[in-house]
Amino acid sequence: MHILKCPRCGSYGITEACPCGGTRVSPKPPRYSPQDKYGTYRRSAKQTKN
C-alpha cells in the first residue's frame, strides 16, 4: 500500500481513483542512475522549462 498523489487537484490518497475524476500517481521521482540514457533529454527539457 503506497501513498498516491493526484496531479489534477493535488490531493493524496491510497486509491488510484480521485474524487475529482483524476487518476492518482506515485509522487516519488524516478530513481537516479548514472547510466540513464534519457537523462540528458530530461535535464535539457527542465532547463528550457525554467
C-alpha positions, 0 to 999 in steps of 0.5 A, a space after each residue: 500500500 503506497 501513498 498516491 498523489 493526484 496531479 489534477 487537484 493535488 490531493 493524496 490518497 491510497 486509491 488510484 481513483 480521485 474524487 475529482 475524476 483524476 487518476 492518482 500517481 506515485 509522487 516519488 521521482 524516478 530513481 537516479 542512475 548514472 547510466 540513464 540514457 534519457 537523462 540528458 533529454 530530461 535535464 535539457 527539457 527542465 532547463 528550457 522549462 525554467 
